[in-house]
């Protein structure tokens, strides 16, 4: 008998349950001794990243053996499928290493390399964000929307810093330009959660350079489904394979673009 394709709602439910399983794994290991290696001078990967990714990839392989996977820790699997899972098993590794409870599991599913659904789960706050293309974004079961702030001076924005030092002068210059125009700037250390907080209207805007697809695949869709705009710095349509991203509510996005 031919196997019936699962609905997108069923895939979303699978993604939510999987993100929560991986998040529970991370929470239980948070205070354990860490095994740490470095992909760059300040870019760590821990045994928790690897354990979470192993759990996620095994579940996807078992349930959707024909699907492709793009994951952070050197585990990409191309099966020439219309479906590609884009996984960050632990977004906020440095926070995790220092037992700062701002990190998450990020799971996105793309169909023909266009966004299909996204899930981000912070196991420490038990915050669950999820979305489906064309069906809105949700936080713990309630619909979320970007803020309606119109004036830059009234905005609270968030950013992040790249793991490489090559563009540090540009990063600092950009930060200084924005700082003089807004109410405040935060740096939380998890791109996926930054985007989710923009989607929920907690931040009005976000920008960062030095990003990878798994950092933003789920969160970017979250912002779009919550009514926000997500582009590259130059205002072009978002390409998750480019390393810069600008997000915000529709009123603020263009004003931030001028600054970044």
N, C-alpha and C positions, 0 to 999 in steps of 0.2 A: 504494500500500500504506500502511495506517495505521501511523504510527510508534509503536513500542512504548515505553511509559514506562520510564525507567530505574529500577532498584531503589534503595532508600535506600543500600545498600552501595556502589553505583556512584556515587551522588551524594557520599557521604563520600569515596571515593577521588578524585573530581574536586576536592573541596574541599581535601583534603590536598595534592595536587599543585599546586593553584593557590596555596595559602598558601606553599608552599615556593618557588614561582617568584617570587612577590612579595617574599618574604623575601630571596631571593638578590639581587633588584634593590636592595633597601634596603641590604644588606650591602655591595654593590659601590659604592654611592654615599655611604657613610657619611663618608668622609674628603674628599669633594669639596666645593667651595665651594657654599654654600646660598643659595637665593633664598627669602626669608622674607617673609610677609605676616602681619598680625595680625587675627584675628576679634574680639578683645577686647584689653584692655590687656596681658594676660599670656597670651593664648591664641593661639599661633602656628600657622601652617600653612606647610609648606615645599614646594618643588618635588618632594621625595621623596614626601611624602604624596600629592600629585597624580599623580605618575608611577605609584606603586604602585596607586592607585585606578583609574587609566586601564587598567592591565594587567588588573586583576581584573574590572572591569565589562565590558571587551571580551570576555574569556573567557566570562563568564556570558551575555552577549548572543549570542555565537556558539553556545554549547551549549544554552542554555535561553531562547530569544528570547521565550517566552511568560511568563516569570517576572517578578515585581515585584522591585524592589531598593530598599533603604533604606540609604544610605551617608552617611558623615560630611561629605564636602566638597561639599555642595549638589548631589548627584547622585541624588536619589530618583526612581524610575520606578515609577509605579503602573499595572499592566496588569490589575488586577482578577483576579489569579491566586490560586489556593489556596496557591501557594508564594511566599515572600518571602525574599530574601537580605538579611541585615543585616551590613554590612561596615564594619570599621575598618581602613583600609589601612596605618595606622601608629599603633598605640596606644603612647604614650610619646614624643610628638613633642619635648618639651623635653629629655628624655634624649638623644634622637637628635641634636638640635642641638648638644649638648655632648659628643657621642661617648661617652656612657655606654651600655654594652651591655645595657641593660634596656629592651626594647621588643619589640613583636610585631605580627604580622598576625593579625587576628581575623575569622573568617568563620563566620557562623551561617546556618542555613536553618530557617525557620519554615513550618509548614504550617497554614493557617487560623489564623495568628497564635498557634500553640502551638509550643513547641520541637520540633525534628525532629533536628537534628544541629549540632555545633559543632567548630571547629578553631581553635587558637591556636598560632602558630609563632614562636619567637625564633631568628632566623638566626645570632645571635652565639654562643649556647650550643648551637645545633642541637637545642633542646628542642621537641618536637612533642607537643602535647596534643590529644586528639580524643575525641569521644563521640557516641553515638547514643541517642536517647530510649529508655529501657528496656533498654539493653544495656551500661551501665557506662561508665566513663571510663578513658582510657589515656594514659600518658606514654611515648613512644618504644617503643610496643608492649607495655608491661607495664601490667596493671591497677593503678589507684590508688584509694586510699580516704582519707577524711578521718581526722584524728587521733582518738584515744580519750581525750584529756585531759579531766579532769572538774573540776579546780579552777582558778578564774580566775588565782590567783597563780602557777600553773605554765604559763600560756599565753603564747605569742608571737603577737601579733596585728598586723594591718597596716591602714593607712588611707590616705586621700588627701585632698587639699585642693582645693576648687572654684576655678575660674578667676575667679569674681567675688568681690568683697570684702564684699558686703552682709551676709553672715551670718558674718563672721569671728569675732565675739564668741561666737556659739553653737558654732562649730567648735572654738575654743580651749577653751571651757568643757567641751564633750563630751570633748575630748582629755585634759583634766586629770582628769576623773572616771575615765576608763578607766585612765590612767597609774598611779593609786594602787592599782589592783586587780589588775594583771597583772604578769607577769615582764618583758615588754618590748613596745615598739611600734616598728614599722618603717614607712617611707614610701618605696616604690620608684618610684612615678611611672608605673605602668601598671596600670590597673584590671583589664584582662583577665588579665594575669599574676598579679596579686594573687589573683584568684579561682582560677586554675589551681593556685597554690601552696597555697591552702586545700584544694582537691580532693585534692592529693597529700599532705596531712598535714604540710606544712612550716610553715604557719601554722595556728593553731587557729581564728582568726576574722578577719573583715574588715568594716569599715563605711566608708561614704563618702556624701556628698551632692554634688549638682551633676553627676550622671552623665547620660549620653545612652544611648539604646538600643544603639548600636553598641559602647559601652564594655563592656557586660555581657551581651549576648545569648548569646554563645558560652560565656563563663566561668561564668555562672550555671547553665547546664545542666550544665557540667562538675562543679560542686560537688554538684548534686542527684544526678547519676549516680554520684558517688563516695560517696554516703551522707550528705551534709550537708544543712543547711537554708538556704534563701535566701528572705528576705522583705523587706518594707519595714521602716523603723524601728519602726513600730507593730505589727509582727508579722503584718500582713495578707499575703496571697499576693502574690508578686512581680509587679509591673507594670513592664515595661521602659520604659514611657513616663512613669513617675514618676522623680524624680531622686535618690531615696535608696534605699540597699540595705544589708542586714545579712546576713552569711553566717557560718556556722560549723559545727563538728561538733554533733551533736544535744545533747550535754551542755553545751556552752558557749553555744550560740545564745541561749537564754533568759536566761542570766546577763548576756550582753552587751546584750541588749535593755533590761534594767533600767537600764543605764548610758547608753545612747545615745538 
